[in-house]
Amino acid sequence: MTELTRRQRQIFEFLRDNYERFAYPPTLDELCESLGMASRGSLHKHISALIDAGLIEPFAGSKQTGIRLTVQAQRDYAACEHALPYVGKIAAGKPIEALADVHYLPVPELLKSDKPCYVLQVKGDSMKEAGIFDGDWVVIEQRDYARNGEIVVALIDNHEATLKYIEQSPGKVLLIPANSAMTTQIYAPEQVQIQGILVGQMRSYRAH
């Protein structure tokens, strides 16, 4: 996908996620109202950038009669409708690797929860004794709390993210690897921010 500003991505994602809701493609005025934008001129600028990017097009050749996704963007939407965003790689003691573009991976419904989820790829062997190996994809339910014994994505000191079992008690948080060669990490509660819990896992056996 073409690199978009935050507002352009918001507009595109609104059209993508809601295009079946509209009986006719929404006009600029309808988009302004739906997105809570006061300036029609500002919206027009963002719409023009999305048209240049090939993501949307004027309905019947005129922005006044509505804006819709291009055929290619509709195909991409159909491909991603049952997919989850892939946000990068995670390893013991390493930050999540941020991706510049949005990528999606198809994920079977049985591996998801009914809450918002995303996908990370595991790098390293800190969880191998739990059957989670280097290169596996893990499905993470996005939430900021966990029960003891769950496998979580934990952000440490607002800097590094790691996949570990969690044990929480007053005054400390234990992040426990599933690898007998590695030691448990101990932190103060304020150092650890839970970013989600493991709900599914996928693996490829193809040679790379």
MIKE-857044 format. One line per field, with one value per residue (C-alpha): residue number from 1; x, y, z. Coordinates in pm, 1 decimal, m for minus. Example, Ala and Ser with C-alpha at 12.3 -4.5 7.8 and 13.67 -1.06 7.14 Angstrom:
<zabas>
nr <- (1_2) $
X <- (1230.0_1367.0) $
Y <- (m450.0_m106.0) $
Z <- (780.0_714.0) $
</zabas>
This chain:
<zabas>
nr <- (1_2_3_4_5_6_7_8_9_10_11_12_13_14_15_16_17_18_19_20_21_22_23_24_25_26_27_28_29_30_31_32_33_34_35_36_37_38_39_40_41_42_43_44_45_46_47_48_49_50_51_52_53_54_55_56_57_58_59_60_61_62_63_64_65_66_67_68_69_70_71_72_73_74_75_76_77_78_79_80_81_82_83_84_85_86_87_88_89_90_91_92_93_94_95_96_97_98_99_100_101_102_103_104_105_106_107_108_109_110_111_112_113_114_115_116_117_118_119_120_121_122_123_124_125_126_127_128_129_130_131_132_133_134_135_136_137_138_139_140_141_142_143_144_145_146_147_148_149_150_151_152_153_154_155_156_157_158_159_160_161_162_163_164_165_166_167_168_169_170_171_172_173_174_175_176_177_178_179_180_181_182_183_184_185_186_187_188_189_190_191_192_193_194_195_196_197_198_199_200_201_202_203_204_205_206_207_208) $
X <- (0.0_117.2_251.9_m36.9_m69.5_m264.5_m571.7_m553.3_m532.7_m831.1_m1038.3_m933.8_m1001.8_m1342.6_m1437.8_m1293.0_m1463.6_m1798.8_m1840.4_m2111.1_m2306.3_m2370.0_m2650.0_m2458.6_m2096.7_m2077.7_m2035.6_m1770.3_m2031.9_m2134.8_m1771.2_m1709.4_m2003.0_m1908.6_m1544.4_m1616.8_m1418.4_m1515.3_m1319.2_m1449.0_m1143.2_m907.4_m1102.5_m1086.8_m705.4_m685.3_m933.4_m722.3_m413.2_m603.6_m720.9_m361.2_m260.1_m513.1_m706.6_m1033.4_m1212.2_m1499.7_m1829.5_m1953.7_m1647.0_m1748.1_m1661.8_m2000.8_m2179.6_m1971.4_m1637.6_m1576.5_m1290.8_m1117.2_m1165.4_m818.7_m885.5_m1214.0_m1025.8_m771.1_m1056.9_m1214.8_m880.0_m829.0_m1185.1_m1102.3_m738.4_m557.1_m296.4_60.9_256.4_607.6_843.4_883.4_1169.4_1292.8_1424.1_1377.9_1127.3_841.8_970.7_741.2_629.1_586.3_299.7_m10.0_13.5_m255.4_m234.9_m528.9_m610.8_m862.0_m1159.4_m1084.9_m751.2_m906.5_m1106.5_m1413.2_m1197.6_m957.2_m650.5_m320.1_m37.9_327.8_606.9_823.5_1197.3_1410.5_1350.4_1252.8_912.6_1015.6_912.9_558.6_572.6_629.4_926.4_1134.0_937.2_592.0_311.7_114.7_m233.5_m260.8_m586.3_m534.2_m595.6_m415.5_m471.2_m403.4_m458.6_m160.0_m26.7_m132.5_120.2_134.3_297.1_453.8_604.1_891.2_985.6_788.9_1071.8_1107.0_834.6_857.3_640.6_635.0_420.4_311.4_273.9_156.1_160.7_161.0_486.0_625.1_559.8_736.3_786.7_870.3_1027.7_940.1_1305.5_1494.6_1816.8_1670.9_1591.5_1271.8_1261.9_1137.2_995.4_801.3_435.8_482.9_755.9_529.9_243.6_41.4_m36.0_m226.7_m253.3_m178.4_m493.8_m363.4_m56.4_37.1_343.0_481.3_687.2_807.3_1179.7_1292.0) $
Y <- (0.0_353.5_542.4_748.4_1015.7_926.3_1117.6_964.5_616.5_697.8_802.8_499.8_257.0_416.1_366.0_14.4_m97.0_66.4_48.6_m219.8_3.4_274.1_226.7_473.5_591.7_866.9_1227.0_1459.0_1615.5_1272.7_1179.8_1505.4_1430.4_1063.3_1144.3_1449.7_1681.1_2046.5_2145.2_2018.8_2171.0_1965.2_1649.0_1731.7_1748.4_1406.6_1257.3_1383.9_1216.6_886.5_912.4_972.8_664.0_454.6_357.0_542.6_699.5_943.3_768.5_840.6_1059.3_1325.9_1370.9_1537.9_1208.6_1009.7_843.4_469.4_221.5_131.6_m220.9_m317.9_m178.2_m374.0_m691.0_m619.2_m563.7_m896.9_m1070.0_m904.0_m928.9_m1247.0_m1157.6_m983.5_m707.3_m834.9_m582.2_m725.7_m961.2_m1018.0_m1176.8_m1204.7_m863.6_m707.6_m443.6_m518.8_m445.7_m176.3_m204.7_102.1_m51.3_m238.7_m611.2_m870.4_m1244.7_m1481.4_m1639.5_m1922.8_m1812.5_m2078.5_m1910.3_m1568.3_m1439.1_m1217.4_m917.7_m716.4_m926.5_m886.7_m1115.1_m1121.3_m1344.5_m1510.0_m1464.0_m1678.1_m1978.4_m1828.3_m2006.0_m2332.8_m2553.8_m2420.6_m2535.2_m2183.3_m2185.8_m1938.4_m1828.6_m1916.8_m1663.8_m1593.7_m1444.0_m1187.9_m1062.1_m693.2_m603.7_m446.5_m711.8_m1083.1_m1366.5_m1531.5_m1813.7_m1662.0_m1596.3_m1223.1_m960.3_m735.0_m393.4_m331.3_23.9_151.0_28.8_m347.1_m602.7_m970.5_m1284.2_m1462.9_m1630.0_m1376.7_m1401.9_m1090.2_m1022.2_m705.8_m522.9_m733.5_m891.6_m1207.1_m1267.8_m1635.7_m1796.1_m2148.9_m2235.1_m2393.7_m2229.6_m1881.1_m1701.3_m1537.8_m1159.0_m964.5_m612.8_m358.3_m340.2_10.1_m119.5_m365.9_m283.4_m576.1_m535.9_m858.1_m1229.2_m1529.2_m1687.0_m1870.4_m1991.0_m2076.3_m2241.3_m2288.6_m2596.8_m2457.8_m2431.7_m2067.4) $
Z <- (0.0_m75.1_226.9_366.5_630.3_942.9_821.3_472.4_623.9_846.0_544.2_339.1_625.3_687.7_321.5_320.5_639.9_564.8_186.7_211.8_450.1_191.6_m60.2_m279.7_m255.2_11.9_m97.4_45.0_272.9_404.1_461.9_648.9_878.5_931.9_1007.6_1220.3_992.0_990.8_679.2_346.1_179.2_394.8_314.3_m57.4_m35.6_131.5_m116.7_m406.8_m255.3_m221.0_m582.2_m693.4_m494.5_m686.7_m374.0_m435.4_m732.4_m791.3_m859.6_m1213.7_m1263.5_m1010.7_m642.5_m599.5_m669.5_m425.7_m354.9_m371.2_m350.2_m674.4_m807.1_m683.7_m335.7_m323.4_m414.7_m143.3_101.9_9.5_56.6_396.1_527.2_717.2_778.4_1061.7_1054.7_1074.8_1279.1_1291.3_1471.2_1842.7_2037.3_2391.1_2494.0_2150.9_2037.8_1802.2_1454.8_1318.9_957.9_737.6_538.9_644.9_579.4_638.8_694.2_647.4_982.7_1040.9_1249.6_1512.6_1591.4_1659.8_1951.8_1925.8_2028.0_1807.2_1723.2_1540.3_1426.2_1527.1_1401.3_1666.3_1648.2_1878.5_2103.6_2439.4_2425.3_2256.5_2548.9_2505.7_2142.1_2007.3_1771.2_1573.6_1266.1_1402.0_1370.2_1686.6_1704.1_1983.1_2131.8_2195.3_2560.4_2854.4_3122.9_3167.9_3411.7_3573.4_3359.5_3027.8_2751.2_2689.0_2474.3_2738.1_2671.6_2913.0_3015.3_2715.2_2492.5_2449.1_2378.1_2460.9_2447.5_2785.7_3049.7_3310.7_3687.2_3871.2_4245.1_4457.3_4391.7_4106.4_3769.7_3651.7_3279.2_3246.4_2938.0_2826.1_2788.5_3078.5_2961.6_3019.4_3343.2_3461.5_3427.6_3731.7_3704.0_3904.9_3790.8_3649.0_3416.2_3236.0_2999.9_2870.1_2498.8_2441.4_2511.6_2291.6_2145.9_1836.9_1653.2_1293.6_1139.0_790.4_701.5_370.1_317.7_303.8) $
</zabas>
